[in-house]
Amino acid sequence: MNSILKLKGTFTQKPNSQSFGAPSLPKQTIVKLEKLDVLKNDIIKVQEYWKSKKKYVSGIFFSAHYKDIVSKRRRIQAFFKSDSDDVSEKIVGAKFSTDKKNHIITYYVKLDAIDKTLAELEIVRSILIENFKDGINDEALEHVDKRIKFDNYNISKTKFMQYIVDINNVERFNVEENIKLYKEPTIISIYDTEMNIIELMKSIGINIDVSNVLSNNTILLDKDSLEKLTKEASYLVAMSISDLSEIPAEEKRINENIEQNKYIMKPHNEPTIGVIDKPFKKGVYFDDWVDCYNVGITDDIINDEDYNHGTGVTSIIVDGPRLNPRIDDGCGHFRVRHFGVATGNKFSSFKIIKAIEKIVDENRDIKVWNISLGSDKEINDNFISPEAAFLDELQTKYDVVFVIAGTNTPRDNTKNDMKIGAPADSINSIVVNAVDKYNKPTSYTRVGEVLSFYVKPDVSYFGGDAGPDLDGFINICDDINVEHLAMGTSYSAPWVSRKLAYLIHILGFSREEAKALIVDSCEKFGENKKNTKLLGHGIIPINIKDIVSTKDDEIKFVISGISEKYNTYNYQLPIPSDKGKYPFVVKATMCYFPKCSRNQGVDYTNTEFELKIGRLKFNQKTNEYNIVGINNDVQDIEGEYTKEVKARNEFRKWDNTKCIRDKFGKGIKDKKMYDNPLWGISVKTKNRINQNDGNNLKFGIVVTLKEIHGKNRIDEFIHQCSFHQWFVEEVNIQNKIDIYNIAEEDIEIDE
């Protein structure tokens, strides 16, 4: 087996030098007067709507229904533009059509934008009538200034061209209303209006306490207040979700064949994992390993059964391998700081969100947090749950990572393919589904994706399942002198928390590198396409050694960096060659933790990192080297165009986890060398909203080179790296353990 390598080198930072040029239509496209008139009538209806409504805000909302999934560049830029405003910065929400083929994007603009747009459309209309009765095509638009003198029409050439492009991209305009009512307390998110939410609600006649405010656009309302808001200003409501969730019951059996010794050594300097769950039962045999606290709940409301779930989860983190020798992960014991935040079978999402913020802020030393609480309700197709969005925000703010159970199907559920429940839709977190001992999805497994795009769950692990053999269950200790055979994603997630904490605390990887290693361990060469909706990227190996070491014919290395400009790259990667060819197939996994915006709906992640790794080929046109990516990604190569749908589906644009790889199987040949013997690695940064969102954002990349002839070339690789300004560290588990123990020793100084 080869050890995994950590490569440390210097990345070059380069700004984006590309310009988009003049507005243009796709080839063989014609825009006709009839389409303009349809959109003009839509705008008049929007105007009439706002004249009929009592306005509590200074601007107006409208939605643009696009003809497909559109990139930022293809969204409206001329319609509803007021003065020097950039319309793309006025986006307050986005969702997909029912068939997931079209973008529906909501904007908040100034009131005078309607009158200005209607006036400009009349000018565009007159130009079409007088000069393009049969419509204007792509070639005519490109050379429109040869035919039209725009000084005669009181409109610029660029604005006219942009209107034509906008007309082609948009199907219709309207005003969206959210009128869904709940009988119980509801978490409401309103569109961003830049107004103070308490004052805004007060103007509508709704008085809310500051304790019921989660952010300046998310609040908790009771039934009466929700009805008033819906009646008076339904146009303000972007998202609504019931505050109360029910925890699905889990199947358990008494373990009558206890084999492990109830004695456990005293804790020493082991890493600590945070657990946010139901309360912990003091007095269990591993009690010394757990510091427990309750937040937002008092002892008098806790029943005996309230201790079982959280105690069982923590038992795996502390002593999982001894309780379950068959799946010993080699990670040893962990201490736990356990926070009880819920009791009974129902919980308030709003209260738990408030509690988690306080917990994480006051425990900055903890890097890995386990949450095995989840909702019985399905996630929404068009927006992230408040719980998940808040966890994503905390991970960006505090440099932590949450491991979240993928939630279980309730016993009384009759629906096939029930979607996962909150907070398992958290994008930055590692969400874990469960498999049985045969590595098949369990009977209670729920399905992703999130926002019809993001891969969730991220990974899967053994979580137990009912069957004739008792070894199909997970063994937990959830009460004094009692062990249960249990099953659920609640008990698959803690195993992943253990591995993640081991990678971060013992082996010294960053959270970005550790997450990438976890995901990469599930991605196999030559593997058939997985059911990602059930398994995510795949099933994690049992033993930690199988994550941080690799086969003799493979070289696995980890690289990390920070994005400071548009292109973060290094063209000095020395991949071993043989007779002018590279005898490798390659796979790479990248993870990062971007800022996210819940109010942007399906366009949730603020920053996109585009990963490329491959051979270098000289481009005569640009007089520079381009990376020939291993997955044939031609995004951002001059002269090439990638549709947004393809960019998302094939290259995972806007996903914060990227997995790319060569094809592997029969007939694979060595790769030819181009005019540069070195390889390149590049991370290009794109932002949806604020151009600074991606600045100083960290990433971790795991690269695996598989020698197709079965040779071990790791020594050659290490040797070549040293000549190309890479510092190489072999990750040796025992050495890392020794270093960790020395670093954690208490030093006594004699006075």
N, C-alpha and C positions, 0 to 999 in steps of 0.2 A: 504494500500500500504506500502511496505517496502522501506526504503531508500537504496540507493546504498552504499556500504562500500568501503573504501580505506584501504588496508592492507599493512603495512610496516614491513618488516622483513629482515633477512640476508640470502643471497644466498651464497652457497659454490661454489668455482671455482676449477675445476679439469682438468688437461691436458688429452689429448687423449693417453691412454695406449695401444690401439689396434695396432697390426701390420698386414700388409696385407699378409705376407708370400710370398712363391714362386709363379711365374706366373702359372696359371692353366687354363684348358679348361672346359667349361660346361660339365656335364655328357652326355655320349653317343655322343660325338662330335669327328669327324675325320677330320684331315687336310691332304689334298693330295697334291702331287707334282704339279698337274695341276693348283691348285690355286696359288701356289708360282710362277709358270711360267707366269700366267696372270698378276700378280702384277709386276713381273720383267719387262715384256714388257711395262707396263704402265710407269715405272720409266725411261726406255730407251727413251720413247716418251717425257717425261718431260725433260730429258736431251737434246734431239734434239731440243725441243722448245726453250730452253734457249741459245743453240748454235746459233740459227737463229735470236735471238732478240738482239737489241742494249740495253745494260744494263745501267741503270742510278742509280742503287743501288748496294750495295756490295753483297747482298744475292739473293736468289731465292724464288719464291712463288710456292706452289703446294697445291692441295686440296685432302683430303682423304674422299672418299665416304664410310661411314660405313654401315653395314648391318641392323642397327636399330638405335634407340636413345640410345646413349651411355653415361655412367657416366664417370667422370674424370679418374677413375681407368682403364676403358676399352679402353682408347684412346691409339694410338700408342706410344710406348716407345723405340722400337729398330730401326724402320725405320727412316732414315734421322737424326740419332743421330750423332753429331759431337763432338769428344773429350768428355768432361764432361758435355756438354749441356744437360739440361732437355728439351725434345721435347715438353712437355706439356706447357712449358713457352714460346714457339715460336708460339702459336696460335694467329692469328691476325683477324680471322673472323669465324663465324659459321652461318649456315642456315639449314633449313629443305628441304628435297626433295619435289617435287610437291605434293605428296600424304601425306606429313607430317609424314612419317613413318621412315625416315632415316636422320641421321646427315650428313652434308657436312661441313667439318672443314678445314679452310685454314691456312697454316703455312708459316712462313718466316724463312728460315734456311740458313746456310753457303753453299757456292757453292760446297765445297768439300764433303758435306754430301751425294751427289749423288754417287760419286765414292766409298766412303766408304760403303754405303749401298749395292751397286751392288757387291762389293767384298765379303762382309759378306753373302749376299744371295747365292753366289756360294758355300760357305762352308756349309750353311744350306741345300742347294740343294743336295750336295754330301752326306751328312749324311742321308738324306731321301732316296736317291737312293740305298745306300749301306745297310741301316738298316730297312727302313720302306717303302718298295716298294708299299704297299697297303695303305699307309697313317699312320699317328700317331694319336692314340686316347687319351682320357683324362687319362686313367690309365697308358698307356705307357709313356706319358709325365711326369706324377707324379714320376715315378720310372726310368727316362731316364738314370740316372747316373749308374744304375746297368747294362746297356747294352752298353753304349757309354763311351769311354775314350776320354774326350774332349781335353786332352793335344795333342792328335794326329791330331786334326783338327784346332788348333789355334783359338778357340772360347770358351768362357766360357759357362758353363752349363746354367747360368741364362740368358745370352744373347740369346742363342739358344732357350730356353723355351719362352722368350719374343717374339722372331720372330714368333714362331709358334702361339702364342696367337694373335699377331698383324695380321697375315695372316688370321686367323679365323674371326677377327672382321671387316676387311676392304674388301670392294667389289672391289674398283678400285681407282687409282690415276689419276689426270689430273691437268691442269692449267686452272683456271676460268678467263674469260675476261668479263668486263663490257663495252659494246659498245653502251649503250643507249644514244641518243642525244636529247637535248632540243633546242627549238628555242629561248627561253628566258634565262636570267641569271639563273645559276644553282649552287646549293650548292653541292660541291663535297667533299667526304671523301675518302682519300687514306689509304691503309694499313699502319700500323705502321712500319716504317723503321728506326726509331731513328735519321733520318736526319732532318735538318731544312727545313721546307716545302718551304720557300721562295727560298732558295738555290737550292733545288731539282727542283722546277718548272723552275728556271732560267737555269739550266743545260739542260732542255728539250726545252728551247726557249720561255718560258712563263714568262712574267714579271707581278708580282702582287704586289699591294700596301699593306702595313701592315694593312690598314683599312679593307681589304677584307679577313683577316685571322681571323677565329673564334677560332681555336686551332691549334696545330702543325700537325693535320692531316685533318682539315676541312677548306675549302676556298670557296670563291665565284668567279665563273668564268663566263665570257661572252661566247657567242656562238662560236666565233672564237677560243678562248683559249681552250674550251672544245673539239672542233674538233681536235686541234693539240695534246692535251693530249691523246685522244682516238687513234689517228693515231700512235703516237710515243710510248706510254707506257700504253696501255689499261689494262695491268695486274696490274697497280698500283691502279686502281679505285675500291674501295670497295663498295661505295654507291653513288648514285646521285639522287637529287630531285630538282624539279623546285623551284626557290626562290619565285615566285609570286603565291599568293593564292587569291581566290575570296570569299568574305563573302556572303553566301546565303541570299537572301532577305527574310524578315519576314513579316507575315501577321499581320496587325493591324487594329483596328477600333476605331473611336472616342467613348469615354465613355460619353453618354449623360445623365447618371443618377448618377452624382457625389453626394455621400452622406457624405463623410468625410469632416471635418472642415479643411480649408486651413491653419489654425493657428497651429504651432508646437512650443513647448517650446524651449528655448535656450539650447544648449548643456552644459553639466556640466562636469562630469568625466567619461563619457561612453567610452568603449573600441573603438579603431580605427581599421578598416579593410582597407586594401589596395585594390584598384581597378585599374587594367591595362586594358584599353579599348580605345574606341574612346573618343574625348574630352567631357568635362562636360559643361552644359549650366548654366552659372551664372544667377541669378535672379529668379530661381524657389523657391517655398515656403520653401524648406528645405535647402536653400543656406548656412545658418550659420553652418550647420553640415558638410560641405564639404570643404576641402582644395584641390584646383585643380591646376594641373600643366600640361604643355605639354612638351613632350620630343621628339626631333627629328622632330617636325612639327611646322610650324609658323602660326600665325593668318591669314595671307593673303591667305593661301591655304585651310582654313577651310570654308566649306559651311554650311548653316543653318541645313541641314539634317544630317551633320556629328555629331551633338550634340545628336541626339535622342537616339542612342543605349546605349552609355555609361551613359547618364543621367538616362535612364530608369532602367538600372541595379543598379545604385547607389540609386535610389529612393526606391527600395525594401530593400536594406541593411539598409538605414536610417529609413524608415517608412513603411515597408512592411505590418505589421499587420493592420495598420489603412487603408491603401489602399485596403487590402484584408482581412476583418474581419473573413471570413469563414475559413481562414487558419492561424489564429493568433497563432504564435509559442510560445508565452509567454516569448520571449527574449528581448522585449522592443526595444529601439532605439540604433543605433550605429553611431559613427562618421565615416567619410570616408576620406581617402587621395587618391584622384583620379588622375591618370596619363593618359593623352591622348597620344597615340603612333601611331595612324593610322587614315587616312581619306579615304573617297571614298569607293568604293566597292572592291578594291584590296589592298593588303598590302604585303610588303617585309618581309619574315620571317627573313632574315638575319639582317635587320635593327631593327626589334622588339627584336630579341635576344640581340643585343648590348644594346638596350635601357633598357631592363629588368635588365640586370646585373648592370647597373649604378643605377637604381631605388632601387633595393633591398639592394645594398651595402650602399646607402646613407640614408636608412630608417630602421635601425636595430631594432627599437622599435616595428615594425609591425610584427606580427606572422602569420596572416592569410591574404592571397592574393587571390583575385577573378579575374579570367581571363575568360571572356565570348566571346572572339574572337576565331574563328576556321576556318580551311581551308575547302573549298568545295571539295578538292581532298581526295581520300581514303589513309589510311596509307598503308605502305608496309608490306608484310607478314614476311620479313626477317630482317628488321632493324627498329630501333626507329627513329622517325623524329629528325632532329637537334634541333628543338624547344623543344620537349619533353625531349630530353637528357640533354639539357642545364638547363631546370627547375629541373630535377632530381639532377643535380650537385649542383644547388643553394640550394636545400633543404638539401642536405648533408652538405653543407658548412656553411649555415647561421641559421640552426635550425628554419626554417619556413615551412609552408605548403601551397600549392597552391590548390585552388578549381577551377576546370576547367569544362566548359560546354562541354557536349558530342557531340556537333556540330549537325547541322540540315541537313536534306536531301534537296538539291536544288529543287526548284519547277519544273524545267524542267527535273529532273532525271527520267529515265525509268527503272532503274535497281532495282530489288528487293534486300533487305538486303544489302544496301549500307554500307560499313564499315565506322567507325568514322574517323574524320580527325584530323590532328595535331592541337594543341598540346595535344589532348585528349588521346594520347598514352603514356603520362607520367606515369611511374610506381609508383613513390613515391607520386604523387598528388592524391587527391580525385576527380575522374571524375564522373560527374552527368548527367544522362539521364533524360528524362521527361516522366511523365505519365499524363493521363487526370483525370477528377474528379471521374471516376470510377476505378481508379488505373490500367488502361490498358495502354500499350505503345502507345504513340501518333502517329499521321499520319506521322510526320517528323522524327521519331526516327531512328537513325543509329545504327549499330551493332558492337560489339567487336567480337572476343577477340583481344589481342595484341600479336604479335609474335606467333600466333596460340596457345597461352598458358595462358598468364596473363589475369585475369578477369578484363575487362574494358567494360563498365563503372563499377565503384565501387558500386554505389548506384543510386537510382532513386528518384525523387521527383516531386511534381505537377509543371508542366510547361505550362499548358494551351493547349487547342486544339479547333479548329473550330467546331461548331455544332449549333443546333437550340437555345440553351440556352446561354445567354451571361455570365452566371456564369462559363462557361467552360474556360474562358480566365483568364489571369493574368492582374490585373489593375496596370499600371505604370504611373508615371509622367515623361514625357521626354521633356517637353517644358514649357514655362511660361504660367500658367493658362490653360494648356491642359493636359488631361489624356487620355491615350490610353488603349484599351483592346488588349493585345498582347499575343503571345505564342512563345515558343522556349526554348531550353535548356539554352539559355542565361539568362532566368528568373527563371529556376529551380536551377541553381548553387548558386545564391546569398542567397537563403534560407538556403542552407547548410553552406555557409560561416558564416552566422549569428549564427547558432547552434554551429559550431566549435569554433568561437570566444567566445561565451558564456561559453562553456566548459573550454576553456583555460584561459580566462581573469577573468571571474566571479567566476567559480567554482574551478579554480586552478589546472586543470589537465594538464599534459604534452601533447605535440602534439601527441606522440605515444599513450597515453591513450585516448586522445580525438578522434583520428581517429578510434581506436579500438571500442570505445563506439558507434560512428556513424555507423560503419559497423555491430557491434553486434546487434544493434537495429533492423536491417533488417532480422536477422537470427532467425527464430521462431522454437520452438519445434514442431515436428510432421508435419512440412510444406512439402508439395509436392515439388519435384524438380522444381526449377525456370528456366526460360529461361535467364540464366546469360548473354547471348550475348546481350540481350535487356535491362535487368533490373539490371545487376550486382548481388550483394548480396541481393537486394530487395529494398523495398520502405521504406524510413525513416518515423517514426511517425511524426505527425504534431507538437505536443506540446513537449517542452523540458523536461517536467516532465515525459513523457513516456520513455525518454532515461535514466534519472538519478533516476528512482524509478522502482519498480517492484511489481508483484502480491504478496499477502500474503503468498502463498505457494512456493515462490521463494526466493533464497538468491543470490544476485548479488554483486560481489566484484571485485575490480581492483587491480592488482599487477604490479609493474614495476621493472625493473632491468637493469643491464649493463653486457654485455658479456665481460669477461676478459680472459677466457680460453675456452677450447673446451666444457666443460660441466658446465653450470650454473644451480644449482639445490637447492631445499629445500625439505626435507623429513619430514617436521613438519606441514603439513596441516591437521587440525583437523576437518574432515567432520563428522557431527553428525551421530551416529549409533543408531539402535534400535534392541535389542536382537541379537547382533552380526551380523547385516546386515545394509547396507546403503540404506535408502528409497529414493534414488535420481536418476534422470537422469541428465546428465551434458552436457553443451556446453561451449566452450571457443573460444575466438577470440584474435588473436595476430597481432599487427602491428609493423613494424620497417622501418627505412629509410636507406637502404644499399647504399653503393657506387655502381655505375653502369658503365659499359664500352660499349659505343655504338659500338666500333670497334670489339666487340665480337659477334655482330649480335644477333641471337636468344638466345644465352647464356649471357643475358644482365646484370643480377644482380650478383654482385661479391660475395655476402655472402648469405648463407642459414642458417636460424634458424629453427631447427626441434623442434616442441613443443610437449611435452607429459605431460598429467595430468591423474592421476588415482591411484588405489590402489597399495600398495607395496607388492611384493611377493619375498621371499628369493630364490636366485639362488645357488643351491648346488655347481655347477661347478666353479662359479666365487667367491663364498663366499661373496656375497653382494646382496643388494636388487635391484630388477628391478621394474620399473613402468609398470603396466599393463594398457596401454593407453586406453582411452575411445573409440578410433576409431580403435583399434586393429593394431596400427602401430608397426611393428617389426623391423623397420630400426635400424641398429647398435646394435641389440641383437646378441650376439655371437651364431653362429650356424644357424642363419637365413639369408636368402638372398632375397632382394627385387629388382626386375628388375627396371631399370630407368624409363620406361614408367609408371609402376604402381606407383612408388614413386612420379612421377610428377602428374599423373592424380588423384590418390586417396588421396595422402598425401600432394599435392601441393608443392613438393620440388622445391626450388628456387623462389617460390612466396613470396613476402614480406607481404602478408596478409594471415593468416591462420585461417580457421574456422573449428573446429572439434566438433563433438557432438555424443551423444548416439543415438541409435534408440529409437523412442518414438511412442507408439500406444498401441493397445490392446495386452494384455498378458505380459506387462512389469512387471518384478518382482524386488524385492529388490536385491541389489548386496551383495554377500557373502563377509565376511571379511576374508582376508588371515591371515598370521601369524604376521602382524603388523597392529594395529588399525588406524595408520595415513596414509595419502595420500602423494604423491609426485608430484612435478612439476619440469620439466626439460626443459632447452633450450640448445640444442647442436648446435655448430657453425661449419660450413664448408665454406671454401673459394675456389673460382675457380682459382684465379690468385695469388695474393699476400696473404701470410698466415697471414698478419697483418691487412687485410681489415676489419675483424670482431672485432678487438680489441676495447674495450670501446664503442661498439655500443649499443644504448639503445633499449629497447623493452617495450611495454605496453600490458598487457593481461587482458581481461575481462572474468570472469568465472561466470556462472549461474548454480545454483543447484535448480532443480525443485523437490519438494517433491511429490512423486507419489500418496500419500494418502491424499493430500490436506492440510497437517498440516503446521503451521507456526513455523519454528525452528530457526529463526534468532537470538533470544536471546541466545539460547543454543550455536549457532555457535560463537557469539561474546564472550561469556563467555569462551569457550574452547580455542579460539584464544589467549586470554590474558594469558593462562597458557602455551602456546607454543611459547612464545617470538614474538608474532605478536602484533604490535600496530594497533588498529582498530579505524577508524574515520568514523562516519556516515555523509554522504554528505547531509546536510540540506540546501536547496536553500536559504531560508531567512537569515540564519546565514552567508552564504557565501556572499550574497549581502551586509549585514551589514559590514562584514570584508573588502570587496572590497571598499566600500564607505569611511570607516575610513582610509584605506591605501592610497586612492587617494586624501584625503583632503589636501588643502594647509594650512600649519601651519605658522602663523605669530608670530614672536618672538619680544616681546617688548624690545627695547634697554634701 
